[in-house]
């Protein structure tokens, strides 16, 4: 089963379950109303018949058989009314649900039709016989939330009983005249109620579907707000210590995305003899699936930094590649990654790039050096076949590293043209003096001016900088006299 099929099946199952629950609640309430109304009308009919018989002799019976008609009325009417009273009490006190209640409602309407046929054959005053079943069935479909199939079940039994009675007991098998021909149209008795039931069921299903998806949309929106807060809490705070600073800007294409930034420091941040490590990850895909993958990668990077705090960028990329290959690649999920470590004391920068767009080192003198990819994308190769290809470049005080994800270079402008790396380079070179921490904001503004419409991909721009204050401190320290040299002189 594919992922989309599984998701669709899960939604269908959830919808069916909730619709069934609502139907059962509605059915019990409507069933009680139906039995109360029809039972009450039956009781009124019996009392009215008895009253008429007592005050108007001969009105109930044929050939003056008033007593016999009254007896027949009581023999049929009392069980008929009692059936509705018992059904109402049962639904009130037993609180049945599910198939029990469905079957009970069908049974009551079926017995109503059979009793009506029997009453007609017994010449019970006021009985409409089989024709009366059309009325009772129609009333039942107005009250009860049946499906069309459920509406047809009592009708099928009563129609069969009517036809059998006419053919076997009334001897109308060969008499297709005024009495026999109507038998062919007996099934039409259930047509009005079934049509009404079908229309009401269809409308109720559509209304419930609207409410269902509106509620799910509201739930999803609330969950996305919570997920966005949790997702963004994984990102590090902007850093500025020991002469190094880190700033970034992030814009997911949807509420949450698959770009991620991880910051790790080792050593003593007071003396400056430490390193700052940064990992930039771009997971395939967008939205919630990509964000869930980011959550897993954050856990893996946290484990790596805890167990191997001094791991080099190449080692970090090798470990992350192994994790992606073993756990995510089987689901066609891959990632590009860039790991950077600033060695302040050595004035160098180590990096490893796994299929990631090239980052740039902008020197204090305005020069640009590209940090090109050194390995294939994460997860594409097993650990034994993955070579991170770590590189080292000079990184002096005042230099800046500008890293980003492909949401920057793949931004589309007029006519669908992408910004690409050349456009980004032109934007970097066009900037003059930029204050520390302002590079992400400046470049994002240039991307937004170029881009038409909203982002099609997640966008993340990162700035890593060594402060010029380090150069000034180093120069001042070199200009101070050496106390040992003065003493010897």
Secondary structure, DSSP 4 states (H G I P E B T S, - for coil): --HHHHHHHHHHHHHHHHHHHHHHHHHHHHHHHHHHHHHHHHHHHHHHHHHHHHHSTTSSSGGG-HHHHHHHHHHHHHHHHHHHHHHHHHHHHH---THHHHHHHHHHHHHHHHHHHHHHHTT-TT--THHHHHHHHHHHHHHS---HHHHHHHHHHHHHHHHHIIIIIS--SS-TTTTTGGGGGGGGGGHHHHHHHHHHHHHHHHHHHHHHHHHHHHHHHHHHHHHHHHHHHTSPPPEEETTEEEEEEEE-SSSS-SEEEEEEEEE-TTTS-EEEEEEEEEESS-HHHHHHHHHHHHHHHHHHHHH-TT--HHHHHHHHHHHHHHHTGGGT--EEEEEEEEETTTTEEEEEEESPPPEEEE-TTS-EEEE---BPPBTSS-GGG-----EEEE--TT-EEEEE-HHHHT-B-GGG-B-HHHHHHHHHHH-----TT-HHHHHHHHHHHH--SS-SS-EEEEEEEE-THHHHHHHHHHHS--HHHHHH-
